[in-house]
Structures are given as structure tokens and as C-alpha cells.
Amino acid sequence: MQENTCRFSDLMDDDCWVSGCLNLCMKLDRYDLLILRTLARDGRITKSRLAEEANLSISPAWERVRRLEVSGLIRGYRADVDWSHVFKGSRVVVEVTLGRHTAHDLRRFEERVMAAPEVVRCHATGGGVDYVMEVLSRDIDHYQRFIDRLLTEELGIERYFTYIVTKIVKHDGLSSEPSWIDEGTSGK
């Protein structure tokens, strides 16, 4: 068995090794990639339609789905809700830089962010800032109270920058597939 790593360059070949959350490596082939791509577009697709899309019969296609679920590559199925019709609050992008970068400081900040219902996305980044968060709040005052709480909790935030979202220009769902996957699997 190969070491527990994922080489994205391998996606350009017929198959690749991916590290699953169960600390196991599993081999992906073009059928697995087709299934993942199809389910990322439509999580409610029928078994028969999925099998047709993957060019497999129903049983083998469904067995592959179960294997992808057990491995952790498929983390769940969700509805792509257009919250703008329900939620009239503020959407805010926040860049956060921590004062120190010890494992303890990073873990403490990340655990707090994961527990905050206001934070809908948070990315650890390299470069000029440590984290980029997307925050949903009832209004700007609610957002400011949230940030003030984070600052008083001594999470090591050295500085933060707030950007109010005025319009979402592109939204293509929760799990965007890399456009280059087709290059490695088409025509094989």
C-alpha cells in the first residue's frame, strides 16, 4: 500500500491515490471521478441515472458510491439553498492575521471559529493573512458584536480587515470540481 498522500498531478493519469479520512489509501479511476463529478452537480440523482452517467450498471455504480462515502471522499449530501430569498442580513468577508503562529494558537483560533454559527466558511491561507472567513450576520451591528467577542476572547488576533459583500458574482455550489480533471480523464 502506498503512503498516505494525495498527489493532485496524478489526477491527470487514468487513476490516482487519494488519502481517505480513515487513514487508508484508495485508488480512484475514471469511473470514480465521473461519479464524484456527477454527485457534486446533483446529489439527488437517481441510482439508474448515476449509473448511466458513469457508463456502469446500477450495482457497480452504487457499490462505488458506498466505497466513496465510507472513505470520506463523499462527506454528505446537501441542498444548495438560495439563502438570499430567506436571509436579508449581512454577508462579510474577514481577513484575520494572528500575532503568533504556534500550533496551540492556530488550533485555539480554529476551534473557536468552528464553534461560531456566524462563520459559514473559513480558509487557512498562506501569504499576507492567516485566515479568510465568510460571516453571516443579521446586520452590521451583529457582525461587529461578533468580532468584538472574538477580540476579547484573546484568540491571538493581531489584526483583521472587514469587507462587506455587496453582490455575489459567482456561486457554483458547495463542492466545485477542479476544471482540469476532465483533461486527465477524457477520452480514456
Secondary structure, 3 states (H helix, E strand, C coil): CCCCCCCHHHHHCCCEEEECCCCCEEEECHHHHHHHHHHHHCCCCCHHHHHHHHCCCHHHHHHHHHHHHHHCCCCCCCCCCCHHHCCCCEEEEEEEEECCCCHHHHHHHHHHHHHCCCEEEEEECCCCCCEEEEEEECCHHHHHHHHHHHHHCCCCEEEEEEEECCCCCCCCCCCCCCCCHHHHHCCC
